[in-house]
Amino acid sequence: MVYAVNLYQVRSGDVCVLTHAFGESGRWRESHRGLPGYVHSDLLVHTDFPTVYLLLEFWQSAKDRESAEQRAALRAFTLSLRTIAISHMSLGVFGFRVRTDLKACCSMYQAFPSRLSDLSDVVGKVPTTTLSDS
């Protein structure tokens, strides 16, 4: 099981277009219905920036998602999303880590507390630039 994650920023005038595309009768659902390995999608809106959206696509495998991306209808829809986006960033495909050895897993993160403090310095700051195109 994997999540494909994309970040979009749209013009305020295109918010309705984007939300309709992902609605019950929107093109997103129509184009994904019945695709092998497709499970579900969530379109999340940022609580402070109503023109910023996070798209989470849940798939059985990365291979299923890659196969779906080869379909002309999906490519066309994805390109149409990018035309209404001020910016788009694909954050990648994320999977769930299998944790069989907790000791080995924990040793990988020995430096985590120092990285966490670095992260807390940037979390909550207002972005100074728009997202770059991918």
C-alpha positions in Angstrom: 0.0 0.0 0.0 1.3 3.4 -1.0 0.3 7.0 -1.0 1.1 9.3 -3.9 1.3 12.9 -2.6 0.9 16.1 -4.6 0.7 19.7 -3.5 -1.2 22.3 -5.5 -1.7 26.0 -5.1 -4.5 27.5 -7.2 -5.9 31.0 -7.9 -8.8 31.9 -5.6 -11.0 32.0 -8.7 -10.2 28.4 -9.5 -11.0 26.9 -6.0 -14.5 25.9 -7.2 -13.1 24.3 -10.4 -10.6 22.2 -8.4 -13.1 21.1 -5.7 -15.7 20.2 -8.3 -13.1 18.1 -10.2 -12.7 16.0 -7.1 -16.3 15.9 -6.1 -18.7 13.0 -6.2 -19.4 13.5 -9.9 -16.1 15.1 -10.8 -13.6 14.0 -13.5 -11.2 12.6 -10.9 -13.6 10.0 -9.6 -14.8 9.2 -13.1 -11.2 8.7 -14.4 -10.1 6.6 -11.4 -13.2 4.4 -11.0 -12.3 0.8 -11.7 -8.5 1.3 -12.1 -6.5 -1.7 -11.0 -5.0 -1.1 -7.6 -6.7 2.3 -7.0 -8.1 2.5 -3.5 -9.1 6.0 -2.6 -8.1 9.7 -2.8 -8.4 12.6 -0.4 -8.1 16.2 -1.3 -7.2 18.2 1.7 -7.3 22.0 1.9 -4.8 23.9 4.1 -6.5 25.4 7.1 -4.7 28.8 6.9 -4.3 29.0 3.1 -7.6 28.1 1.3 -5.9 28.0 -2.1 -3.4 25.3 -1.1 -4.4 21.7 -1.5 -2.8 18.3 -0.7 -3.9 15.4 -2.8 -3.4 12.0 -1.3 -3.9 9.0 -3.7 -4.0 5.6 -2.0 -2.9 2.7 -4.2 -2.3 -1.0 -3.7 1.2 -0.6 -5.1 3.5 1.9 -6.7 3.4 -0.2 -9.9 -0.4 0.1 -10.0 0.0 3.9 -9.8 2.7 3.9 -12.5 0.4 1.9 -14.8 -2.5 4.2 -14.3 -0.3 7.2 -15.1 0.3 5.7 -18.6 -3.4 6.0 -19.4 -4.1 8.9 -21.8 -7.3 10.0 -19.9 -5.4 10.3 -16.6 -2.5 12.1 -18.2 -4.9 14.6 -19.7 -6.7 15.2 -16.4 -3.4 15.7 -14.6 -2.2 18.2 -17.2 -5.5 20.1 -16.9 -5.0 20.3 -13.1 -1.6 21.8 -13.6 -3.1 24.5 -15.9 -5.2 25.9 -13.1 -2.5 25.6 -10.6 -0.2 28.5 -9.7 2.2 25.9 -8.6 2.4 22.1 -8.3 4.8 19.9 -6.5 4.9 16.1 -6.5 6.1 15.1 -3.1 6.5 11.5 -4.3 5.1 8.0 -3.4 5.2 7.0 0.2 4.9 3.5 1.6 4.5 2.1 5.1 7.7 0.8 6.6 7.7 -2.8 7.8 9.2 -2.8 11.2 10.4 -6.2 12.1 13.3 -5.3 14.3 12.5 -2.4 16.6 16.1 -2.1 17.8 17.5 -1.7 14.3 14.7 0.7 13.5 15.4 2.9 16.5 19.2 3.0 15.8 18.5 4.6 12.5 16.9 7.6 14.2 19.6 8.4 16.9 20.1 11.9 15.4 16.3 12.5 15.3 16.0 14.8 18.3 18.5 17.3 16.8 16.7 17.2 13.4 13.4 17.7 15.1 14.6 20.9 16.7 15.7 22.1 13.2 12.3 21.2 11.8 10.5 23.1 14.6 12.3 26.2 13.6 10.7 26.2 10.1 7.3 24.8 10.9 4.7 27.5 11.1 6.6 30.1 9.0 4.7 31.7 6.1 6.2 30.5 2.8 8.2 33.3 1.1 7.9 31.8 -2.4 5.4 29.8 -4.3 5.9 26.1 -4.9 8.1 25.2 -7.9 6.8 23.3 -10.8 7.7 19.7 -11.1 
